[in-house]
């Protein structure tokens, strides 16, 4: 139990207060924005090495994951999340900086936990498919600048979407309490 609490504390999801114990961190828009910004800064850094060293097999693996994401068409959110994580992990997993990769994995787990109950808007679904394909195209050409630009847009939009969806959810909850 204590180990689990320490892990959650390390992930930023549990707060410890002296002489009061542990409590779950409130997941508000500021926290989500801050966590999303970590990905915005970290993922392009991790991507650069992949783009510089990509092989035809790597591109084929990304395309296969993207084809599965497209075929799934967001019908099964847990499976979509798994495929999306695999897509991004394929690009980052062999980076030499294991600390940065570990921080990304932790970041991804936090974002996954937050977003698991948040619907993905239709426009965002279309953007995910389009941005992933643009990313694959840039990677296949080993165009580092284009790939990092597309990824930055993708990560930034995903973070903003999550913050917006939390705002919408909070507004709906407020209206239900009033009614």
C-alpha positions, 0 to 999 in steps of 0.5 A: 500500500505504501509503495503504491502511494509513493508511486502515485506521489511520484506521478503527481497524482497523490499529495502528502501533507505533513501530519494529515496524510495522503490525498488525491490531487485534484485534476483541474485544468491547470494540472492537465495543462501543465502535464500536457506542456511536458509532452509538448517539450519532451516528445519532439526531442525524443522524435528527432533521433528516430527520424534521423535513424529511421528504417523502412521497417520502422515506417512500416511498423508506424503505418501498420499501427496507424492503419489499425487506429484508422480501422478501429475508428475510435469505436473502442477507446481503451484499444485506441489508447493502447494503439496510440501509445504504441504508435508514439512509443515506437518513435521514442523507445530506442532513444539513448536518453532513458531518463527522458524516455521514462519521464515520457512514459510517466507523462503518458500514463498520467495523461491516459488516466486523465483522458480515459473518461473524456470523450474524443470530439469528432473533429479531434478524431479526424485531426489525430488520423490526419496528423499521424499520417502527416507525421509518417510521411515526414518521417519516411522522408527523414524530414526532421523539421517537418516531423517535429513541427507536425508532432508539436502541433499534434501534441499541442492540439491534444493537450488543448482538446483535453483541457477544453473537454474538462471545461465542458465536462465541468460546465455540464456537471454544474448545470446538473447540480443547478437543475 
